[in-house]
Amino acid sequence: MQEELKKLFDFILKRIADNPNEVHCNVVDSRDEIIVEIHVPDDQKGRIIGKGGKVIKALKQIARLWGSFNKRTIDVVIV
């Protein structure tokens, strides 16, 4: 289940970022929730956040949707 979520976010993030080789994510499964950690260089954070936070909000919505199908709470953070 975690591997599917990681593949999904890696697929999306690599298409958003200017330099796809510098962007990756980790999925941490704690007891209460799953946390998707997006690792991105400082100069790429604006691209991941998007104008007015639109991109990160969309990523969080995708995570919530995925979580609802799997009955888990998912949080997305930029590291």
WOGIVEN-V477745 format. One line per field, one symbol per residue. phi: phi as a letter, one per 20 degrees, with the letter a starting at -180 (. if undefined). burial: # if it has 16 or more other C-alpha atoms within 10 Angstrom, else .. A space follows every 50 residues. Layout:
phi = ???
burial = ???
This chain:
phi = .fffffffffgfffeeffcffedbccdddefebddeeeebfgfdfffffn fmmffffffffffffffffdlceccdced
burial = ....##..##..#..##.....#####......#######...######. ....##..##.###.##......###...
